[in-house]
Amino acid sequence: MASSYPSLAPFIFKRPWLRNLLTPVASWYTNAAGYRKLGLRSDDLIVEENENVIKALKRLPPKEAYDRVYRLRRAFQCSTTHRLLPREEWTKQEEDVPYLQPLINQVLAEAKEKQALDSMTIIRSH
């Protein structure tokens, strides 16, 4: 799985004892990060200054792109006023699913394929 950041997830998920040990820590960390209290999803935190992320953002469906901008603006407003959203507007764990990372992975796979095709050499036989 190609991604824009390193991940230990495949290593951890292959070992059930390690997954069981780290799941409560991961839940605590996610709640402590506080982005859900601002109505954000985890993919909203991905930095947009990477060329691959910009390409992936252009591939978002219009509704998802609008929702992303709305969440970011609402979070900025909350941050500016030093207030959190009401508890019923917090992002729930089941709503916090990746929507941008699969597109980033697709862009990275296409770039890798393009690089492989561009560097291919043709050998002519007589």
Sequence and secondary structure as in RCSB ss.txt:
>XXXX:A:sequence
MASSYPSLAPFIFKRPWLRNLLTPVASWYTNAAGYRKLGLRSDDLIVEENENVIKALKRLPPKEAYDRVYRLRRA
FQCSTTHRLLPREEWTKQEEDVPYLQPLINQVLAEAKEKQALDSMTIIRSH
>XXXX:A:secstr
   SS   HHHHHT HHHHHHHHHHHHHHHHHH TGGGT  GGGGS TTSHHHHHHHHTS HHHHHHHHHHHHHH
HHHHHHT    GGGS  GGG   SSHHHHHHHHHHHHHHHHHHT       
